[in-house]
Structure formats: structure tokens, C-alpha cells
Amino acid sequence: MGDVVTSRSDRNRETFHPVGFWYDVHLTHPQMTSMLRFVLLLLISAVSALAGDDDGFKPLFNGKDTTGWHPRRTDRPSLWVVEDGVLKNNLKPGEHGVDLVTDAKYWNFTVRYEYMVPDGSNSGFYLRGRHEIQILGDFKEGKPTITGNGAIYNFKAADVWANKPGGEWQTVEATIIGNKITVKLNGQLIHDNVVCDKATGSELDKNVTEPGSLFLQGDHGAVSFRKIEIKELP
């Protein structure tokens, strides 16, 4: 039998299998290289989309229960419950509940959370258990105050009025590095590298140069939280 002669078209015939599917096509080598690059880019984009862009943030609230948290005191009933992925403090007017404290302690970090507070209700989010970012249903006030929503409580009022009405979800991103605090409320910068070297009231302790737990104030009024996450910083 004579030698088998392959045609130019046969030599250019390539088989490849992006994403588990086989294709049999006629491609030149430059075309093949371009196609493989394109498929690779698609795969990278898909993996990135599946992984999400969390920027190193880790959830503090799992949306199911209070794992990783504990009541500040045990001589009062805790009214904290989780419903439909939301952490709620179902405190009625005149009642006294308990604060909810993280088991872990932190030093430098950025924390993000969403909260909803009824008109007239009062709560707070404590950085290191010592510096309170005030939560208050004071939309009717119409201007920042030193004890109002978004204030570093009884220390500094928010720089701008960024509040939403009671019953609406509000977002916070707070960063503390050393003794400096930066806060965004509903996307607006309300505190910018504010030096706060003292506890602001109702703190866990006054050891401001040490790591501390975060806590949610639960002894003043009804409030809800969701999507609480933290990123530790150097």
C-alpha cells in the first residue's frame, strides 16, 4: 500500500473541547490560539462571578441564628430573634432587653451592616465595644445632632444629614484604625478619620488601646439588622 497523503485542509483540522463540550472545526493555528484565549477569558469571568467579589469580608451574622454572638447579661430575657434572614430585637416600648456581643474581639477593621429602626426607637452599633455609632429613629429631626442617628454618640455629630425615614433599611460602612474612625451612612461620608480616644458610654470597658468585641445595643428599643460583615485590617 502506498503512503497516505493528507491534504492541507486535513492538517488544519483541529479538535478542542472548551467547558466539557467537543467541537470539530477547521481552524488555522492562529485562529485556534485566538479561540482558546477567548474561551479562557470566558472561564475566568465565570469563575469570578461565581466566587463573588467580597473583598475579604467575612459574615458576622449567618442569617440563621446568633452563632458567634452572646447576650451581654443573663439577668434579663433576650428578645433577639432571627426571622427570614433578619436579626430582630423585638423590644416593646417600656421593656428592657439585652445587648448582643460578638464572641471574637477585633482591633483594626472595616464593618458593614444594614439596619432598620422604627421612628422614635433607639439602638447602637459599638466598635470594639466602646465607640457607639448611634442608631436612632429621628428622621423628623431633619439635621445631625451629637446624639442623633449616625453620630459617634455624645462625641461628634454626623457631618451631613444622610438619614432615611423609620422603617427603611439603612447601610453603614465603618472603619476603625487605631483611634481613628471613618463612617459612611447610606453611601455618604459622615465621619472622616475622626480621632476618638475615649469610650462613648454604655461601653463594655474603657480599655481603648486593646482589641474589643462588637455589640448591638438591645436595651433601648426595637431594631433589625442584616448583612453584618467584617474585614480585619493590618
C-alpha positions in Angstrom: 0.0 0.0 0.0 1.3 3.5 -0.9 1.8 6.3 1.6 -1.2 8.1 2.9 -1.2 11.7 1.8 -3.0 14.2 4.0 -4.4 17.3 2.5 -3.7 20.8 3.7 -7.3 21.0 5.0 -6.8 17.8 7.0 -3.6 19.1 8.5 -5.5 22.3 9.6 -8.3 20.2 11.1 -8.2 20.6 15.0 -10.4 19.2 17.7 -10.8 21.0 21.1 -13.3 20.9 24.0 -14.0 24.1 25.9 -16.2 23.7 29.0 -16.6 20.0 28.6 -18.1 20.1 25.0 -16.3 18.7 21.9 -16.2 20.7 18.7 -14.7 19.5 15.4 -13.8 22.5 13.3 -11.5 23.7 10.6 -9.1 26.3 12.0 -5.7 27.6 11.2 -3.3 27.7 14.2 -3.6 31.5 14.7 -7.4 31.1 14.7 -7.1 28.3 17.2 -5.0 30.4 19.5 -7.4 33.3 19.4 -10.4 31.0 20.1 -8.7 29.3 23.1 -7.8 32.7 24.5 -11.4 33.8 24.2 -12.7 30.6 25.9 -10.1 31.1 28.7 -11.4 34.6 29.3 -14.9 33.3 29.5 -14.0 30.7 32.0 -12.1 33.2 34.2 -15.1 35.6 34.1 -17.5 32.8 35.1 -15.3 31.7 38.0 -15.1 35.3 39.2 -18.8 35.7 39.0 -19.4 32.5 41.0 -16.9 33.3 43.6 -18.2 36.8 44.1 -16.3 40.0 44.9 -16.3 40.0 48.7 -13.1 42.0 49.1 -12.0 39.9 52.1 -15.2 40.5 54.1 -16.5 37.7 56.4 -20.0 37.4 57.7 -20.6 38.1 61.4 -24.2 37.2 61.2 -25.0 34.0 59.3 -28.7 34.8 58.6 -29.9 31.7 60.5 -29.1 32.2 64.2 -26.9 34.0 66.7 -23.9 31.7 66.4 -20.8 33.8 67.2 -22.7 36.1 69.5 -23.8 36.1 73.1 -26.0 38.2 75.4 -24.2 40.8 77.4 -26.1 39.9 80.6 -28.1 36.9 81.7 -30.4 38.5 84.3 -32.8 39.8 81.6 -34.6 37.9 78.9 -33.1 38.2 75.4 -35.6 39.3 72.8 -33.2 38.8 69.8 -34.7 36.5 67.2 -33.8 35.6 63.6 -36.7 35.7 61.1 -36.3 35.4 57.3 -32.6 36.2 57.5 -33.1 39.3 59.6 -31.8 39.7 63.2 -34.5 41.4 65.2 -34.7 42.9 68.6 -38.5 42.7 69.3 -38.5 45.1 72.2 -41.7 46.8 73.0 -41.9 50.4 74.5 -41.1 50.3 78.2 -39.3 47.0 78.0 -35.6 46.4 78.7 -33.7 43.9 76.7 -30.0 42.9 76.4 -27.1 43.8 74.2 -25.8 41.2 71.8 -22.0 40.9 71.8 -19.6 39.1 69.4 -17.6 36.2 70.9 -14.5 37.4 68.9 -12.5 40.6 69.6 -11.1 42.8 66.9 -8.6 45.7 66.5 -8.4 47.4 63.1 -11.3 46.6 60.8 -14.0 47.7 58.5 -17.5 46.6 59.3 -20.6 46.8 57.1 -24.1 46.3 58.2 -27.7 47.2 57.4 -30.2 48.2 59.9 -33.9 49.3 60.2 -35.2 51.3 63.1 -38.7 52.5 63.7 -39.4 56.1 64.3 -38.5 57.0 67.9 -36.7 53.8 68.6 -33.1 53.7 69.8 -30.1 51.4 69.4 -26.5 51.5 68.5 -23.6 49.6 66.9 -20.4 49.5 69.1 -16.9 49.4 67.6 -14.6 47.3 69.8 -17.4 47.5 72.4 -16.5 51.1 73.3 -17.4 53.5 70.5 -21.0 53.7 69.6 -22.3 54.6 66.1 -25.8 55.8 67.1 -28.9 54.3 65.7 -32.0 56.4 66.2 -35.3 56.8 64.5 -35.0 60.6 64.3 -35.8 61.3 60.7 -38.2 64.1 61.7 -35.3 65.9 63.3 -34.0 66.9 59.9 -30.5 67.6 60.9 -27.5 65.9 62.5 -27.0 66.0 66.3 -24.4 64.8 68.7 -26.7 62.1 69.9 -28.6 61.6 66.7 -28.6 58.8 64.1 -25.1 58.2 62.7 -23.4 60.2 65.5 -20.4 58.9 67.3 -22.6 59.0 70.3 -22.2 62.1 72.5 -18.8 62.7 70.9 -19.4 64.0 67.4 -22.4 64.6 65.2 -22.5 63.4 61.6 -21.0 65.8 59.1 -24.1 65.6 56.8 -27.7 64.6 57.1 -27.9 61.1 55.4 -30.8 59.6 57.4 -33.7 57.6 55.9 -37.2 57.5 57.4 -38.1 55.0 60.0 -38.9 51.6 58.7 -36.5 51.8 55.8 -33.2 49.8 55.5 -30.1 51.9 56.0 -26.5 51.0 55.3 -23.3 51.7 57.2 -19.7 51.1 56.5 -17.5 51.9 59.5 -13.7 51.7 59.7 -11.6 52.0 62.8 -7.8 52.0 62.6 -6.0 52.8 65.9 -8.0 55.7 67.4 -9.4 57.0 64.1 -13.0 56.3 62.9 -14.4 56.8 59.4 -18.1 56.1 58.7 -20.4 56.2 55.6 -24.1 56.2 56.2 -26.3 55.3 53.2 -23.3 56.0 50.9 -22.4 59.4 52.3 -19.3 60.2 54.3 -20.4 61.3 57.7 -17.2 60.9 59.8 -13.7 61.1 58.2 -10.7 59.9 60.3 -12.2 61.2 63.5 -9.8 60.8 66.5 -11.8 59.1 69.2 -9.6 58.1 72.1 -12.3 57.5 74.8 -15.3 55.3 75.3 -18.6 57.0 74.5 -21.0 55.5 77.0 -22.5 52.1 77.9 -19.2 50.5 76.8 -18.0 47.0 77.7 -14.9 48.5 79.2 -12.7 51.6 78.9 -9.6 49.8 77.5 -9.5 51.8 74.3 -5.9 50.6 73.3 -6.9 46.9 73.3 -9.0 44.8 70.8 -12.6 44.5 71.7 -15.9 42.8 70.7 -18.5 44.5 68.6 -22.0 44.7 70.1 -25.5 45.6 69.1 -27.4 47.7 71.6 -30.6 45.9 72.6 -31.8 47.5 75.8 -33.4 50.7 74.5 -35.7 49.9 71.6 -36.7 47.7 68.6 -34.2 47.4 65.8 -33.4 45.0 63.0 -30.1 44.1 61.4 -28.9 42.1 58.3 -25.8 41.5 56.3 -23.3 42.2 59.1 -19.8 41.5 57.8 -16.2 42.5 58.8 -12.8 42.8 57.2 -9.8 42.8 59.5 -7.1 45.3 58.6 -3.4 45.5 59.5 
